[in-house]
Amino acid sequence: MRKKGIFMLVMLMAGMLSGCGKEPEAEAGEVRIVENNAANEQKTDDTDDGIAEAPDSVVETDAGENLQSDQWKEQFGENCISEQTFEVELSEYSGKVCFVPYAPSVDGQEFHMQIIQDGEVLADLPGYVPEAVAGEPFQSLDAVSFFDVNYDGGTDIVLIETYGDKSFAAVCYGYADDAAEYDRFFWFQEALSENITRQAETLTIPGIRELLASGKKNGEFSGYQEAYDAVSRLKNLELEEDRTYSMTYDLLYVDEDEIPELAAGVDGYYVSLYTYHDGKVFTLMDQWPYGAMGNVGYEYAPRKNNLRNYNSDYAGAIMYTTYMSINDQHALEITTEIKTVNFDDVNENGIPDEDEMGSFGRYGINYIDGRTVSNEECASYDAGDYEMICGSMSLEELKDALH
Protein backbone atom coordinates (compact mmCIF):
# COMPACT_ATOMS: atom_id res chain seq x y z
CA MET A 1 0.00 0.00 0.00
CA ARG A 2 1.07 3.54 -0.66
CA LYS A 3 2.33 4.64 2.76
CA LYS A 4 4.29 7.73 1.70
CA GLY A 5 3.10 10.76 3.60
CA ILE A 6 0.83 8.73 5.87
CA PHE A 7 2.08 10.44 9.04
CA MET A 8 1.44 13.93 7.71
CA LEU A 9 -2.02 12.82 6.62
CA VAL A 10 -2.68 11.70 10.17
CA MET A 11 -1.56 15.12 11.41
CA LEU A 12 -3.95 16.84 9.01
CA MET A 13 -6.84 14.61 10.00
CA ALA A 14 -6.10 15.17 13.68
CA GLY A 15 -7.28 18.71 13.16
CA MET A 16 -10.68 17.32 12.28
CA LEU A 17 -10.97 15.78 15.75
CA SER A 18 -11.65 18.05 18.59
CA GLY A 19 -6.87 13.61 27.53
CA CYS A 20 -7.85 11.52 29.56
CA GLY A 21 -7.36 10.39 33.07
CA LYS A 22 -7.82 12.33 36.24
CA GLU A 23 -5.26 12.98 38.94
CA PRO A 24 -6.90 13.97 42.26
CA GLU A 25 -4.15 16.41 43.15
CA ALA A 26 -4.10 18.27 39.84
CA GLU A 27 -6.71 20.23 37.96
CA ALA A 28 -7.09 20.05 34.19
CA GLY A 29 -4.30 21.94 32.48
CA GLU A 30 -2.26 22.19 35.66
CA VAL A 31 1.40 21.24 35.65
CA ARG A 32 2.38 19.26 38.70
CA ILE A 33 4.83 20.99 41.05
CA VAL A 34 7.61 18.58 41.90
CA GLU A 35 10.61 19.04 44.12
CA ASN A 36 13.82 18.38 42.25
CA ASN A 37 15.42 15.70 44.41
CA ALA A 38 17.84 14.58 41.72
CA ALA A 39 20.84 14.98 43.97
CA ASN A 40 19.42 12.37 46.36
CA GLU A 41 18.78 9.76 43.65
CA GLN A 42 21.24 7.28 42.23
CA LYS A 43 22.40 7.38 38.64
CA THR A 44 21.49 4.17 36.79
CA ASP A 45 22.04 2.72 33.37
CA ASP A 46 19.50 0.63 31.50
CA THR A 47 18.88 -0.90 28.13
CA ASP A 48 15.74 -1.57 26.14
CA ASP A 49 16.18 -4.04 23.30
CA GLY A 50 19.75 -2.88 22.81
CA ILE A 51 18.85 0.81 22.97
CA ALA A 52 20.97 2.73 25.44
CA GLU A 53 18.95 4.52 28.08
CA ALA A 54 20.02 7.63 29.90
CA PRO A 55 19.92 7.79 33.68
CA ASP A 56 16.59 8.67 35.24
CA SER A 57 18.15 11.10 37.67
CA VAL A 58 21.07 13.46 38.03
CA VAL A 59 23.88 13.16 40.53
CA GLU A 60 25.37 16.51 41.42
CA THR A 61 29.15 16.58 41.54
CA ASP A 62 31.74 19.28 41.83
CA ALA A 63 32.66 20.59 38.38
CA GLY A 64 36.31 19.75 38.94
CA GLU A 65 35.45 16.11 39.62
CA ASN A 66 33.33 15.61 36.52
CA LEU A 67 35.90 15.06 33.80
CA GLN A 68 33.22 13.86 31.39
CA SER A 69 31.27 17.07 32.00
CA ASP A 70 34.34 19.13 31.14
CA GLN A 71 34.86 17.08 27.98
CA TRP A 72 31.26 17.56 26.84
CA LYS A 73 31.44 21.30 27.40
CA GLU A 74 34.73 21.51 25.57
CA GLN A 75 33.21 19.64 22.66
CA PHE A 76 29.76 21.27 22.51
CA GLY A 77 30.16 24.62 24.31
CA GLU A 78 29.45 26.09 27.72
CA ASN A 79 25.67 26.03 27.26
CA CYS A 80 25.71 22.27 26.83
CA ILE A 81 23.89 20.62 29.74
CA SER A 82 26.71 18.16 30.26
CA GLU A 83 25.09 15.97 32.92
CA GLN A 84 22.28 15.14 30.48
CA THR A 85 24.48 14.75 27.39
CA PHE A 86 24.79 11.16 26.22
CA GLU A 87 26.32 9.09 23.47
CA VAL A 88 23.54 6.69 22.48
CA GLU A 89 22.25 4.47 19.72
CA LEU A 90 18.93 5.63 18.31
CA SER A 91 16.99 3.48 15.88
CA GLU A 92 16.47 6.49 13.62
CA TYR A 93 20.19 6.67 12.81
CA SER A 94 23.02 4.31 11.95
CA GLY A 95 25.76 4.17 14.55
CA LYS A 96 26.17 6.08 17.79
CA VAL A 97 25.07 9.70 18.08
CA CYS A 98 25.37 12.35 20.74
CA PHE A 99 22.22 13.71 22.36
CA VAL A 100 23.15 17.26 23.40
CA PRO A 101 20.75 19.56 25.28
CA TYR A 102 21.54 23.26 25.60
CA ALA A 103 20.47 25.66 28.33
CA PRO A 104 19.14 29.11 27.33
CA SER A 105 21.90 31.49 26.35
CA VAL A 106 22.41 35.23 26.82
CA ASP A 107 21.96 35.82 23.10
CA GLY A 108 18.33 34.71 23.31
CA GLN A 109 18.63 31.06 22.28
CA GLU A 110 15.96 29.06 24.13
CA PHE A 111 16.43 25.61 25.63
CA HIS A 112 16.85 23.15 22.78
CA MET A 113 18.45 19.82 21.92
CA GLN A 114 20.59 18.53 19.10
CA ILE A 115 21.43 15.08 17.82
CA ILE A 116 25.00 15.16 16.51
CA GLN A 117 27.14 12.57 14.75
CA ASP A 118 30.75 13.15 13.71
CA GLY A 119 30.29 16.89 14.05
CA GLU A 120 27.14 16.99 11.90
CA VAL A 121 23.86 18.14 13.42
CA LEU A 122 21.33 15.52 12.36
CA ALA A 123 18.39 17.05 14.21
CA ASP A 124 17.74 20.28 16.08
CA LEU A 125 14.80 19.93 18.48
CA PRO A 126 13.16 22.93 20.11
CA GLY A 127 12.19 22.53 23.73
CA TYR A 128 8.61 21.62 24.58
CA VAL A 129 7.04 24.09 27.02
CA PRO A 130 3.43 23.52 28.16
CA GLU A 131 1.10 26.50 28.15
CA ALA A 132 0.83 26.27 31.94
CA VAL A 133 4.50 27.23 32.39
CA ALA A 134 4.83 29.65 29.48
CA GLY A 135 6.86 32.65 30.59
CA GLU A 136 8.51 30.82 33.48
CA PRO A 137 12.33 30.70 33.40
CA PHE A 138 14.10 27.47 32.49
CA GLN A 139 15.60 25.90 35.59
CA SER A 140 16.84 22.42 34.72
CA LEU A 141 16.66 19.35 32.55
CA ASP A 142 16.20 16.74 35.27
CA ALA A 143 16.09 13.46 33.34
CA VAL A 144 16.43 12.02 29.86
CA SER A 145 15.55 8.51 28.71
CA PHE A 146 15.49 6.80 25.34
CA PHE A 147 13.11 3.89 24.74
CA ASP A 148 10.24 2.76 22.52
CA VAL A 149 7.24 4.39 24.19
CA ASN A 150 4.64 3.64 21.51
CA TYR A 151 5.67 0.11 20.50
CA ASP A 152 6.49 1.01 16.89
CA GLY A 153 10.07 -0.26 17.06
CA GLY A 154 11.59 3.25 17.02
CA THR A 155 13.45 5.09 19.74
CA ASP A 156 11.52 7.85 21.48
CA ILE A 157 12.82 10.52 23.86
CA VAL A 158 11.38 11.10 27.33
CA LEU A 159 12.39 14.22 29.24
CA ILE A 160 11.63 15.72 32.63
CA GLU A 161 12.10 19.48 32.71
CA THR A 162 11.66 22.23 35.29
CA TYR A 163 10.57 25.77 34.49
CA GLY A 164 10.20 28.10 37.46
CA ASP A 165 9.09 25.82 40.32
CA LYS A 166 7.12 23.44 38.11
CA SER A 167 8.33 20.17 36.64
CA PHE A 168 6.74 18.30 33.77
CA ALA A 169 7.22 15.38 31.40
CA ALA A 170 7.89 15.81 27.69
CA VAL A 171 7.62 12.84 25.32
CA CYS A 172 8.99 13.06 21.80
CA TYR A 173 8.19 10.25 19.33
CA GLY A 174 10.85 9.37 16.81
CA TYR A 175 9.97 8.54 13.19
CA ALA A 176 12.11 7.13 10.42
CA ASP A 177 11.33 6.08 6.87
CA ASP A 178 13.68 3.21 6.07
CA ALA A 179 13.35 3.96 2.38
CA ALA A 180 14.39 7.59 2.76
CA GLU A 181 17.49 8.39 4.79
CA TYR A 182 16.52 12.06 4.99
CA ASP A 183 13.01 11.42 6.31
CA ARG A 184 13.82 11.13 10.02
CA PHE A 185 12.29 13.40 12.59
CA PHE A 186 10.96 13.73 16.15
CA TRP A 187 7.54 15.00 17.17
CA PHE A 188 6.54 16.11 20.68
CA GLN A 189 3.35 14.51 21.99
CA GLU A 190 1.64 17.33 23.86
CA ALA A 191 -1.45 15.50 25.13
CA LEU A 192 0.58 12.48 26.22
CA SER A 193 3.12 14.70 27.98
CA GLU A 194 0.43 16.62 29.85
CA ASN A 195 -1.43 13.47 30.89
CA ILE A 196 1.76 11.83 32.14
CA THR A 197 2.60 14.94 34.14
CA ARG A 198 -0.84 14.89 35.79
CA GLN A 199 -1.10 11.18 36.42
CA ALA A 200 2.39 9.86 37.19
CA GLU A 201 2.61 9.01 40.88
CA THR A 202 6.22 10.17 40.89
CA LEU A 203 7.58 12.36 38.11
CA THR A 204 10.70 10.30 37.45
CA ILE A 205 11.58 7.97 34.58
CA PRO A 206 10.67 4.89 36.67
CA GLY A 207 7.43 6.63 37.67
CA ILE A 208 6.60 7.29 34.02
CA ARG A 209 7.36 3.68 33.10
CA GLU A 210 5.11 2.54 35.93
CA LEU A 211 2.25 4.65 34.61
CA LEU A 212 2.74 3.53 31.01
CA ALA A 213 3.20 -0.21 31.49
CA SER A 214 3.39 -1.04 35.21
CA GLY A 215 7.15 -0.77 34.93
CA LYS A 216 7.38 -3.43 32.21
CA LYS A 217 9.52 -3.00 29.12
CA ASN A 218 8.38 -4.30 25.78
CA GLY A 219 9.52 -7.91 25.68
CA GLU A 220 8.79 -8.52 29.36
CA PHE A 221 5.01 -8.94 29.22
CA SER A 222 3.65 -12.17 30.68
CA GLY A 223 0.96 -12.53 28.02
CA TYR A 224 -1.05 -10.64 25.43
CA GLN A 225 -3.53 -9.56 28.12
CA GLU A 226 -0.87 -7.64 30.04
CA ALA A 227 0.66 -6.31 26.82
CA TYR A 228 -2.61 -5.03 25.36
CA ASP A 229 -3.55 -3.50 28.69
CA ALA A 230 -0.36 -1.41 28.46
CA VAL A 231 -1.01 -0.46 24.83
CA SER A 232 -4.58 0.62 25.55
CA ARG A 233 -3.38 2.62 28.55
CA LEU A 234 -0.95 4.48 26.27
CA LYS A 235 -3.59 5.09 23.59
CA ASN A 236 -5.87 6.72 26.15
CA LEU A 237 -3.01 8.81 27.52
CA GLU A 238 -2.40 10.13 24.00
CA LEU A 239 -5.89 11.66 23.85
CA GLU A 240 -6.53 15.35 24.40
CA GLU A 241 -8.54 16.05 27.53
CA ASP A 242 -11.10 18.29 25.82
CA ARG A 243 -11.69 15.84 22.96
CA THR A 244 -15.15 15.35 21.46
CA TYR A 245 -14.39 11.84 20.23
CA SER A 246 -13.65 8.47 21.83
CA MET A 247 -11.05 5.79 21.32
CA THR A 248 -12.50 2.35 20.66
CA TYR A 249 -10.86 -1.07 20.79
CA ASP A 250 -11.38 -4.63 19.66
CA LEU A 251 -9.69 -8.02 19.82
CA LEU A 252 -9.45 -9.55 16.35
CA TYR A 253 -8.17 -12.93 15.21
CA VAL A 254 -6.33 -11.83 12.08
CA ASP A 255 -3.96 -14.75 11.58
CA GLU A 256 -4.23 -18.46 12.31
CA ASP A 257 -2.97 -18.60 15.91
CA GLU A 258 -5.01 -18.36 19.10
CA ILE A 259 -3.60 -14.98 20.16
CA PRO A 260 -5.80 -12.08 19.07
CA GLU A 261 -4.60 -8.81 17.58
CA LEU A 262 -5.57 -5.50 19.17
CA ALA A 263 -7.31 -2.79 17.14
CA ALA A 264 -7.47 0.76 18.52
CA GLY A 265 -8.69 3.89 16.80
CA VAL A 266 -11.21 6.62 16.27
CA ASP A 267 -14.01 5.34 14.07
CA GLY A 268 -14.04 6.93 10.64
CA TYR A 269 -10.65 8.63 11.08
CA TYR A 270 -7.78 6.25 11.84
CA VAL A 271 -6.95 2.82 13.22
CA SER A 272 -3.92 1.15 14.79
CA LEU A 273 -3.33 -2.59 14.92
CA TYR A 274 -1.01 -4.52 17.24
CA THR A 275 0.09 -8.13 17.53
CA TYR A 276 1.81 -10.01 20.33
CA HIS A 277 4.54 -12.63 20.34
CA ASP A 278 6.76 -14.01 23.06
CA GLY A 279 6.37 -11.17 25.56
CA LYS A 280 6.52 -8.36 23.01
CA VAL A 281 4.07 -6.05 21.24
CA PHE A 282 4.55 -5.30 17.55
CA THR A 283 2.83 -2.46 15.72
CA LEU A 284 1.18 -3.52 12.47
CA MET A 285 -0.67 -0.26 11.75
CA ASP A 286 0.19 3.04 13.41
CA GLN A 287 -2.77 5.43 13.15
CA TRP A 288 -3.49 4.57 9.54
CA PRO A 289 -6.06 7.10 8.29
CA TYR A 290 -9.19 6.29 6.34
CA GLY A 291 -12.57 7.81 5.58
CA ALA A 292 -11.11 10.55 3.38
CA MET A 293 -9.13 10.99 0.16
CA GLY A 294 -10.51 7.80 -1.34
CA ASN A 295 -9.48 5.42 1.45
CA VAL A 296 -12.51 3.42 2.62
CA GLY A 297 -10.74 1.56 5.43
CA TYR A 298 -9.01 -1.71 6.23
CA GLU A 299 -10.52 -5.19 6.38
CA TYR A 300 -9.39 -8.65 7.45
CA ALA A 301 -10.55 -12.18 6.74
CA PRO A 302 -10.75 -13.78 10.21
CA ARG A 303 -7.99 -16.31 10.91
CA LYS A 304 -6.80 -16.30 7.28
CA ASN A 305 -3.98 -13.74 7.62
CA ASN A 306 -5.39 -11.76 4.72
CA LEU A 307 -5.99 -8.02 5.00
CA ARG A 308 -7.52 -5.82 2.30
CA ASN A 309 -7.71 -2.10 1.59
CA TYR A 310 -9.58 -0.21 -1.10
CA ASN A 311 -8.25 3.19 -2.14
CA SER A 312 -8.99 5.43 -5.09
CA ASP A 313 -7.70 8.47 -6.93
CA TYR A 314 -9.49 10.89 -9.23
CA ALA A 315 -12.98 10.09 -7.86
CA GLY A 316 -12.60 6.40 -8.66
CA ALA A 317 -11.00 6.71 -12.08
CA ILE A 318 -8.04 4.79 -10.62
CA MET A 319 -8.68 2.12 -7.98
CA TYR A 320 -6.16 0.31 -5.80
CA THR A 321 -6.90 -2.98 -4.07
CA THR A 322 -4.11 -3.92 -1.68
CA TYR A 323 -3.74 -7.27 0.06
CA MET A 324 -1.47 -7.66 3.09
CA SER A 325 -0.44 -10.32 5.59
CA ILE A 326 1.50 -10.58 8.85
CA ASN A 327 4.98 -11.93 8.12
CA ASP A 328 7.44 -13.87 10.27
CA GLN A 329 8.92 -10.60 11.56
CA HIS A 330 5.50 -9.66 12.99
CA ALA A 331 5.02 -6.82 10.53
CA LEU A 332 2.53 -6.21 7.76
CA GLU A 333 3.77 -6.81 4.25
CA ILE A 334 2.04 -6.21 0.96
CA THR A 335 1.35 -9.46 -0.83
CA THR A 336 -0.47 -8.03 -3.86
CA GLU A 337 -1.51 -4.59 -5.11
CA ILE A 338 -3.98 -4.40 -7.96
CA LYS A 339 -4.29 -1.15 -9.86
CA THR A 340 -7.52 -0.80 -11.85
CA VAL A 341 -7.72 1.97 -14.46
CA ASN A 342 -11.36 2.82 -15.17
CA PHE A 343 -10.81 5.11 -18.16
CA ASP A 344 -9.12 4.88 -21.52
CA ASP A 345 -5.69 6.38 -20.92
CA VAL A 346 -5.12 7.32 -24.55
CA ASN A 347 -1.95 9.35 -24.00
CA GLU A 348 -0.64 6.86 -21.36
CA ASN A 349 0.29 9.54 -18.86
CA GLY A 350 -1.30 7.65 -15.96
CA ILE A 351 -3.91 10.28 -15.07
CA PRO A 352 -7.42 10.92 -16.44
CA ASP A 353 -7.39 13.96 -18.69
CA GLU A 354 -10.61 15.80 -19.44
CA ASP A 355 -11.01 14.34 -22.91
CA GLU A 356 -10.53 10.81 -21.52
CA MET A 357 -13.21 10.91 -18.84
CA GLY A 358 -15.90 10.14 -21.40
CA SER A 359 -14.74 6.51 -21.22
CA PHE A 360 -15.10 6.39 -17.42
CA GLY A 361 -17.37 3.52 -16.39
CA ARG A 362 -17.15 1.83 -19.79
CA TYR A 363 -13.53 0.81 -19.50
CA GLY A 364 -11.49 -1.11 -16.96
CA ILE A 365 -8.13 -2.78 -17.01
CA ASN A 366 -6.20 -4.34 -14.10
CA TYR A 367 -2.46 -4.26 -13.47
CA ILE A 368 -0.22 -6.10 -11.03
CA ASP A 369 3.43 -4.99 -11.07
CA GLY A 370 2.84 -3.36 -14.44
CA ARG A 371 1.42 -6.42 -16.17
CA THR A 372 -2.18 -6.71 -17.32
CA VAL A 373 -4.24 -9.29 -15.39
CA SER A 374 -7.76 -10.63 -15.73
CA ASN A 375 -10.65 -10.11 -13.35
CA GLU A 376 -10.43 -13.80 -12.51
CA GLU A 377 -6.82 -13.51 -11.39
CA CYS A 378 -7.70 -10.47 -9.30
CA ALA A 379 -10.50 -12.42 -7.61
CA SER A 380 -8.08 -15.24 -6.71
CA TYR A 381 -6.35 -13.04 -4.15
CA ASP A 382 -9.60 -12.47 -2.27
CA ALA A 383 -10.09 -14.54 0.89
CA GLY A 384 -13.87 -14.40 1.05
CA ASP A 385 -15.72 -12.76 3.92
CA TYR A 386 -13.97 -9.69 5.35
CA GLU A 387 -14.67 -7.61 8.43
CA MET A 388 -13.63 -4.03 9.12
CA ILE A 389 -10.62 -3.41 11.34
CA CYS A 390 -12.09 -0.99 13.84
CA GLY A 391 -13.07 -0.75 17.47
CA SER A 392 -16.30 -1.91 19.07
CA MET A 393 -15.39 -1.66 22.76
CA SER A 394 -14.68 1.15 25.19
CA LEU A 395 -11.51 1.06 27.28
CA GLU A 396 -13.45 -0.35 30.23
CA GLU A 397 -14.99 -3.08 28.07
CA LEU A 398 -11.58 -3.98 26.68
CA LYS A 399 -10.14 -4.30 30.17
CA ASP A 400 -13.00 -6.62 31.13
CA ALA A 401 -12.34 -8.73 28.02
CA LEU A 402 -8.61 -8.92 28.83
CA HIS A 403 -9.20 -9.96 32.40
C-alpha positions in Angstrom: 0.0 0.0 0.0 1.1 3.5 -0.7 2.3 4.6 2.8 4.3 7.7 1.7 3.1 10.8 3.6 0.8 8.7 5.9 2.1 10.4 9.0 1.4 13.9 7.7 -2.0 12.8 6.6 -2.7 11.7 10.2 -1.6 15.1 11.4 -4.0 16.8 9.0 -6.8 14.6 10.0 -6.1 15.2 13.7 -7.3 18.7 13.2 -10.7 17.3 12.3 -11.0 15.8 15.8 -11.7 18.1 18.6 -6.9 13.6 27.5 -7.9 11.5 29.6 -7.4 10.4 33.1 -7.8 12.3 36.2 -5.3 13.0 38.9 -6.9 14.0 42.3 -4.2 16.4 43.1 -4.1 18.3 39.8 -6.7 20.2 38.0 -7.1 20.0 34.2 -4.3 21.9 32.5 -2.3 22.2 35.7 1.4 21.2 35.7 2.4 19.3 38.7 4.8 21.0 41.0 7.6 18.6 41.9 10.6 19.0 44.1 13.8 18.4 42.2 15.4 15.7 44.4 17.8 14.6 41.7 20.8 15.0 44.0 19.4 12.4 46.4 18.8 9.8 43.7 21.2 7.3 42.2 22.4 7.4 38.6 21.5 4.2 36.8 22.0 2.7 33.4 19.5 0.6 31.5 18.9 -0.9 28.1 15.7 -1.6 26.1 16.2 -4.0 23.3 19.8 -2.9 22.8 18.8 0.8 23.0 21.0 2.7 25.4 19.0 4.5 28.1 20.0 7.6 29.9 19.9 7.8 33.7 16.6 8.7 35.2 18.1 11.1 37.7 21.1 13.5 38.0 23.9 13.2 40.5 25.4 16.5 41.4 29.2 16.6 41.5 31.7 19.3 41.8 32.7 20.6 38.4 36.3 19.8 38.9 35.4 16.1 39.6 33.3 15.6 36.5 35.9 15.1 33.8 33.2 13.9 31.4 31.3 17.1 32.0 34.3 19.1 31.1 34.9 17.1 28.0 31.3 17.6 26.8 31.4 21.3 27.4 34.7 21.5 25.6 33.2 19.6 22.7 29.8 21.3 22.5 30.2 24.6 24.3 29.4 26.1 27.7 25.7 26.0 27.3 25.7 22.3 26.8 23.9 20.6 29.7 26.7 18.2 30.3 25.1 16.0 32.9 22.3 15.1 30.5 24.5 14.8 27.4 24.8 11.2 26.2 26.3 9.1 23.5 23.5 6.7 22.5 22.3 4.5 19.7 18.9 5.6 18.3 17.0 3.5 15.9 16.5 6.5 13.6 20.2 6.7 12.8 23.0 4.3 12.0 25.8 4.2 14.6 26.2 6.1 17.8 25.1 9.7 18.1 25.4 12.4 20.7 22.2 13.7 22.4 23.2 17.3 23.4 20.7 19.6 25.3 21.5 23.3 25.6 20.5 25.7 28.3 19.1 29.1 27.3 21.9 31.5 26.4 22.4 35.2 26.8 22.0 35.8 23.1 18.3 34.7 23.3 18.6 31.1 22.3 16.0 29.1 24.1 16.4 25.6 25.6 16.8 23.1 22.8 18.4 19.8 21.9 20.6 18.5 19.1 21.4 15.1 17.8 25.0 15.2 16.5 27.1 12.6 14.7 30.7 13.1 13.7 30.3 16.9 14.1 27.1 17.0 11.9 23.9 18.1 13.4 21.3 15.5 12.4 18.4 17.1 14.2 17.7 20.3 16.1 14.8 19.9 18.5 13.2 22.9 20.1 12.2 22.5 23.7 8.6 21.6 24.6 7.0 24.1 27.0 3.4 23.5 28.2 1.1 26.5 28.1 0.8 26.3 31.9 4.5 27.2 32.4 4.8 29.6 29.5 6.9 32.7 30.6 8.5 30.8 33.5 12.3 30.7 33.4 14.1 27.5 32.5 15.6 25.9 35.6 16.8 22.4 34.7 16.7 19.3 32.5 16.2 16.7 35.3 16.1 13.5 33.3 16.4 12.0 29.9 15.6 8.5 28.7 15.5 6.8 25.3 13.1 3.9 24.7 10.2 2.8 22.5 7.2 4.4 24.2 4.6 3.6 21.5 5.7 0.1 20.5 6.5 1.0 16.9 10.1 -0.3 17.1 11.6 3.2 17.0 13.5 5.1 19.7 11.5 7.9 21.5 12.8 10.5 23.9 11.4 11.1 27.3 12.4 14.2 29.2 11.6 15.7 32.6 12.1 19.5 32.7 11.7 22.2 35.3 10.6 25.8 34.5 10.2 28.1 37.5 9.1 25.8 40.3 7.1 23.4 38.1 8.3 20.2 36.6 6.7 18.3 33.8 7.2 15.4 31.4 7.9 15.8 27.7 7.6 12.8 25.3 9.0 13.1 21.8 8.2 10.3 19.3 10.9 9.4 16.8 10.0 8.5 13.2 12.1 7.1 10.4 11.3 6.1 6.9 13.7 3.2 6.1 13.3 4.0 2.4 14.4 7.6 2.8 17.5 8.4 4.8 16.5 12.1 5.0 13.0 11.4 6.3 13.8 11.1 10.0 12.3 13.4 12.6 11.0 13.7 16.2 7.5 15.0 17.2 6.5 16.1 20.7 3.3 14.5 22.0 1.6 17.3 23.9 -1.4 15.5 25.1 0.6 12.5 26.2 3.1 14.7 28.0 0.4 16.6 29.8 -1.4 13.5 30.9 1.8 11.8 32.1 2.6 14.9 34.1 -0.8 14.9 35.8 -1.1 11.2 36.4 2.4 9.9 37.2 2.6 9.0 40.9 6.2 10.2 40.9 7.6 12.4 38.1 10.7 10.3 37.4 11.6 8.0 34.6 10.7 4.9 36.7 7.4 6.6 37.7 6.6 7.3 34.0 7.4 3.7 33.1 5.1 2.5 35.9 2.3 4.7 34.6 2.7 3.5 31.0 3.2 -0.2 31.5 3.4 -1.0 35.2 7.2 -0.8 34.9 7.4 -3.4 32.2 9.5 -3.0 29.1 8.4 -4.3 25.8 9.5 -7.9 25.7 8.8 -8.5 29.4 5.0 -8.9 29.2 3.7 -12.2 30.7 1.0 -12.5 28.0 -1.1 -10.6 25.4 -3.5 -9.6 28.1 -0.9 -7.6 30.0 0.7 -6.3 26.8 -2.6 -5.0 25.4 -3.6 -3.5 28.7 -0.4 -1.4 28.5 -1.0 -0.5 24.8 -4.6 0.6 25.5 -3.4 2.6 28.6 -1.0 4.5 26.3 -3.6 5.1 23.6 -5.9 6.7 26.1 -3.0 8.8 27.5 -2.4 10.1 24.0 -5.9 11.7 23.8 -6.5 15.4 24.4 -8.5 16.1 27.5 -11.1 18.3 25.8 -11.7 15.8 23.0 -15.2 15.3 21.5 -14.4 11.8 20.2 -13.7 8.5 21.8 -11.0 5.8 21.3 -12.5 2.4 20.7 -10.9 -1.1 20.8 -11.4 -4.6 19.7 -9.7 -8.0 19.8 -9.4 -9.5 16.3 -8.2 -12.9 15.2 -6.3 -11.8 12.1 -4.0 -14.8 11.6 -4.2 -18.5 12.3 -3.0 -18.6 15.9 -5.0 -18.4 19.1 -3.6 -15.0 20.2 -5.8 -12.1 19.1 -4.6 -8.8 17.6 -5.6 -5.5 19.2 -7.3 -2.8 17.1 -7.5 0.8 18.5 -8.7 3.9 16.8 -11.2 6.6 16.3 -14.0 5.3 14.1 -14.0 6.9 10.6 -10.7 8.6 11.1 -7.8 6.2 11.8 -6.9 2.8 13.2 -3.9 1.1 14.8 -3.3 -2.6 14.9 -1.0 -4.5 17.2 0.1 -8.1 17.5 1.8 -10.0 20.3 4.5 -12.6 20.3 6.8 -14.0 23.1 6.4 -11.2 25.6 6.5 -8.4 23.0 4.1 -6.1 21.2 4.6 -5.3 17.5 2.8 -2.5 15.7 1.2 -3.5 12.5 -0.7 -0.3 11.8 0.2 3.0 13.4 -2.8 5.4 13.2 -3.5 4.6 9.5 -6.1 7.1 8.3 -9.2 6.3 6.3 -12.6 7.8 5.6 -11.1 10.5 3.4 -9.1 11.0 0.2 -10.5 7.8 -1.3 -9.5 5.4 1.5 -12.5 3.4 2.6 -10.7 1.6 5.4 -9.0 -1.7 6.2 -10.5 -5.2 6.4 -9.4 -8.6 7.4 -10.5 -12.2 6.7 -10.8 -13.8 10.2 -8.0 -16.3 10.9 -6.8 -16.3 7.3 -4.0 -13.7 7.6 -5.4 -11.8 4.7 -6.0 -8.0 5.0 -7.5 -5.8 2.3 -7.7 -2.1 1.6 -9.6 -0.2 -1.1 -8.3 3.2 -2.1 -9.0 5.4 -5.1 -7.7 8.5 -6.9 -9.5 10.9 -9.2 -13.0 10.1 -7.9 -12.6 6.4 -8.7 -11.0 6.7 -12.1 -8.0 4.8 -10.6 -8.7 2.1 -8.0 -6.2 0.3 -5.8 -6.9 -3.0 -4.1 -4.1 -3.9 -1.7 -3.7 -7.3 0.1 -1.5 -7.7 3.1 -0.4 -10.3 5.6 1.5 -10.6 8.8 5.0 -11.9 8.1 7.4 -13.9 10.3 8.9 -10.6 11.6 5.5 -9.7 13.0 5.0 -6.8 10.5 2.5 -6.2 7.8 3.8 -6.8 4.3 2.0 -6.2 1.0 1.3 -9.5 -0.8 -0.5 -8.0 -3.9 -1.5 -4.6 -5.1 -4.0 -4.4 -8.0 -4.3 -1.1 -9.9 -7.5 -0.8 -11.9 -7.7 2.0 -14.5 -11.4 2.8 -15.2 -10.8 5.1 -18.2 -9.1 4.9 -21.5 -5.7 6.4 -20.9 -5.1 7.3 -24.6 -2.0 9.3 -24.0 -0.6 6.9 -21.4 0.3 9.5 -18.9 -1.3 7.7 -16.0 -3.9 10.3 -15.1 -7.4 10.9 -16.4 -7.4 14.0 -18.7 -10.6 15.8 -19.4 -11.0 14.3 -22.9 -10.5 10.8 -21.5 -13.2 10.9 -18.8 -15.9 10.1 -21.4 -14.7 6.5 -21.2 -15.1 6.4 -17.4 -17.4 3.5 -16.4 -17.2 1.8 -19.8 -13.5 0.8 -19.5 -11.5 -1.1 -17.0 -8.1 -2.8 -17.0 -6.2 -4.3 -14.1 -2.5 -4.3 -13.5 -0.2 -6.1 -11.0 3.4 -5.0 -11.1 2.8 -3.4 -14.4 1.4 -6.4 -16.2 -2.2 -6.7 -17.3 -4.2 -9.3 -15.4 -7.8 -10.6 -15.7 -10.6 -10.1 -13.3 -10.4 -13.8 -12.5 -6.8 -13.5 -11.4 -7.7 -10.5 -9.3 -10.5 -12.4 -7.6 -8.1 -15.2 -6.7 -6.3 -13.0 -4.1 -9.6 -12.5 -2.3 -10.1 -14.5 0.9 -13.9 -14.4 1.1 -15.7 -12.8 3.9 -14.0 -9.7 5.3 -14.7 -7.6 8.4 -13.6 -4.0 9.1 -10.6 -3.4 11.3 -12.1 -1.0 13.8 -13.1 -0.8 17.5 -16.3 -1.9 19.1 -15.4 -1.7 22.8 -14.7 1.1 25.2 -11.5 1.1 27.3 -13.5 -0.4 30.2 -15.0 -3.1 28.1 -11.6 -4.0 26.7 -10.1 -4.3 30.2 -13.0 -6.6 31.1 -12.3 -8.7 28.0 -8.6 -8.9 28.8 -9.2 -10.0 32.4 
